[in-house]
Amino acid sequence: MIVQIRVDDRLIHGQVALVWTKELNTPGIVVANDNAAKTKAVQMTLQMATPTGKKLLIRSVQDAIRVFLDPRGKDMRLFVLVNAVQDAATIVAAVPGVQAVNVANVGRFTQDAQDAQALSSTVMLTPPEVKALRQLAASGVPTFSQVLPSNAKQSVQSLLKNAHS
């Protein structure tokens, strides 16, 4: 069961490793990212950043969806990391029972920065990502922006009020 999908440019980093894995109490972390799945250097970096005692699985988005749909893992609590809103929307559309999506830190390193619009201080999205965020907002899965558990959750609807497209 996917406890939370977090959209974060950096995938695994200090906040994720030290704070969110404890907050969500998930033994498994899945990085669903096409680049990470095929790049050994990225995989090694992610493995080094994974907290001791946590299981890490790195898969392409489509391979991760196959893992999530496998009945053998239905009772395993998973924290899923992606670095694009579209990837989160793809997973939510394909996998029933996702409990939450956190659009936390995204867009600061986008190659299409000239087309990106700031929806908050930590969320900058291109027009296709805004469209994907609208899909997430309409999915029925609780979707919000929250950098740290101690921060208030900001609703996606309030983020989308700042979006033009």
Secondary structure as a PSIPRED ss2 file (coil, helix, strand):
# PSIPRED VFORMAT (PSIPRED V4.0)

   1 M C   1.000  0.000  0.000
   2 I E   0.000  0.000  1.000
   3 V E   0.000  0.000  1.000
   4 Q E   0.000  0.000  1.000
   5 I E   0.000  0.000  1.000
   6 R E   0.000  0.000  1.000
   7 V E   0.000  0.000  1.000
   8 D E   0.000  0.000  1.000
   9 D C   1.000  0.000  0.000
  10 R C   1.000  0.000  0.000
  11 L C   1.000  0.000  0.000
  12 I C   1.000  0.000  0.000
  13 H C   1.000  0.000  0.000
  14 G H   0.000  1.000  0.000
  15 Q H   0.000  1.000  0.000
  16 V H   0.000  1.000  0.000
  17 A H   0.000  1.000  0.000
  18 L H   0.000  1.000  0.000
  19 V H   0.000  1.000  0.000
  20 W H   0.000  1.000  0.000
  21 T H   0.000  1.000  0.000
  22 K H   0.000  1.000  0.000
  23 E H   0.000  1.000  0.000
  24 L H   0.000  1.000  0.000
  25 N C   1.000  0.000  0.000
  26 T C   1.000  0.000  0.000
  27 P C   1.000  0.000  0.000
  28 G E   0.000  0.000  1.000
  29 I E   0.000  0.000  1.000
  30 V E   0.000  0.000  1.000
  31 V E   0.000  0.000  1.000
  32 A E   0.000  0.000  1.000
  33 N C   1.000  0.000  0.000
  34 D H   0.000  1.000  0.000
  35 N H   0.000  1.000  0.000
  36 A H   0.000  1.000  0.000
  37 A H   0.000  1.000  0.000
  38 K H   0.000  1.000  0.000
  39 T C   1.000  0.000  0.000
  40 K H   0.000  1.000  0.000
  41 A H   0.000  1.000  0.000
  42 V H   0.000  1.000  0.000
  43 Q H   0.000  1.000  0.000
  44 M H   0.000  1.000  0.000
  45 T H   0.000  1.000  0.000
  46 L H   0.000  1.000  0.000
  47 Q H   0.000  1.000  0.000
  48 M H   0.000  1.000  0.000
  49 A H   0.000  1.000  0.000
  50 T C   1.000  0.000  0.000
  51 P C   1.000  0.000  0.000
  52 T C   1.000  0.000  0.000
  53 G C   1.000  0.000  0.000
  54 K C   1.000  0.000  0.000
  55 K E   0.000  0.000  1.000
  56 L E   0.000  0.000  1.000
  57 L E   0.000  0.000  1.000
  58 I E   0.000  0.000  1.000
  59 R E   0.000  0.000  1.000
  60 S C   1.000  0.000  0.000
  61 V H   0.000  1.000  0.000
  62 Q H   0.000  1.000  0.000
  63 D H   0.000  1.000  0.000
  64 A H   0.000  1.000  0.000
  65 I H   0.000  1.000  0.000
  66 R H   0.000  1.000  0.000
  67 V H   0.000  1.000  0.000
  68 F H   0.000  1.000  0.000
  69 L H   0.000  1.000  0.000
  70 D C   1.000  0.000  0.000
  71 P H   0.000  1.000  0.000
  72 R H   0.000  1.000  0.000
  73 G H   0.000  1.000  0.000
  74 K C   1.000  0.000  0.000
  75 D C   1.000  0.000  0.000
  76 M C   1.000  0.000  0.000
  77 R C   1.000  0.000  0.000
  78 L E   0.000  0.000  1.000
  79 F E   0.000  0.000  1.000
  80 V E   0.000  0.000  1.000
  81 L E   0.000  0.000  1.000
  82 V E   0.000  0.000  1.000
  83 N C   1.000  0.000  0.000
  84 A C   1.000  0.000  0.000
  85 V H   0.000  1.000  0.000
  86 Q H   0.000  1.000  0.000
  87 D H   0.000  1.000  0.000
  88 A H   0.000  1.000  0.000
  89 A H   0.000  1.000  0.000
  90 T H   0.000  1.000  0.000
  91 I H   0.000  1.000  0.000
  92 V H   0.000  1.000  0.000
  93 A H   0.000  1.000  0.000
  94 A H   0.000  1.000  0.000
  95 V C   1.000  0.000  0.000
  96 P C   1.000  0.000  0.000
  97 G C   1.000  0.000  0.000
  98 V C   1.000  0.000  0.000
  99 Q C   1.000  0.000  0.000
 100 A C   1.000  0.000  0.000
 101 V E   0.000  0.000  1.000
 102 N E   0.000  0.000  1.000
 103 V E   0.000  0.000  1.000
 104 A E   0.000  0.000  1.000
 105 N E   0.000  0.000  1.000
 106 V E   0.000  0.000  1.000
 107 G C   1.000  0.000  0.000
 108 R C   1.000  0.000  0.000
 109 F C   1.000  0.000  0.000
 110 T C   1.000  0.000  0.000
 111 Q C   1.000  0.000  0.000
 112 D C   1.000  0.000  0.000
 113 A H   0.000  1.000  0.000
 114 Q H   0.000  1.000  0.000
 115 D H   0.000  1.000  0.000
 116 A C   1.000  0.000  0.000
 117 Q E   0.000  0.000  1.000
 118 A E   0.000  0.000  1.000
 119 L C   1.000  0.000  0.000
 120 S C   1.000  0.000  0.000
 121 S C   1.000  0.000  0.000
 122 T C   1.000  0.000  0.000
 123 V E   0.000  0.000  1.000
 124 M E   0.000  0.000  1.000
 125 L E   0.000  0.000  1.000
 126 T C   1.000  0.000  0.000
 127 P H   0.000  1.000  0.000
 128 P H   0.000  1.000  0.000
 129 E H   0.000  1.000  0.000
 130 V H   0.000  1.000  0.000
 131 K H   0.000  1.000  0.000
 132 A H   0.000  1.000  0.000
 133 L H   0.000  1.000  0.000
 134 R H   0.000  1.000  0.000
 135 Q H   0.000  1.000  0.000
 136 L H   0.000  1.000  0.000
 137 A H   0.000  1.000  0.000
 138 A H   0.000  1.000  0.000
 139 S C   1.000  0.000  0.000
 140 G C   1.000  0.000  0.000
 141 V C   1.000  0.000  0.000
 142 P C   1.000  0.000  0.000
 143 T E   0.000  0.000  1.000
 144 F E   0.000  0.000  1.000
 145 S E   0.000  0.000  1.000
 146 Q C   1.000  0.000  0.000
 147 V C   1.000  0.000  0.000
 148 L C   1.000  0.000  0.000
 149 P C   1.000  0.000  0.000
 150 S C   1.000  0.000  0.000
 151 N C   1.000  0.000  0.000
 152 A C   1.000  0.000  0.000
 153 K C   1.000  0.000  0.000
 154 Q E   0.000  0.000  1.000
 155 S E   0.000  0.000  1.000
 156 V H   0.000  1.000  0.000
 157 Q H   0.000  1.000  0.000
 158 S H   0.000  1.000  0.000
 159 L H   0.000  1.000  0.000
 160 L H   0.000  1.000  0.000
 161 K C   1.000  0.000  0.000
 162 N C   1.000  0.000  0.000
 163 A C   1.000  0.000  0.000
 164 H C   1.000  0.000  0.000
 165 S C   1.000  0.000  0.000
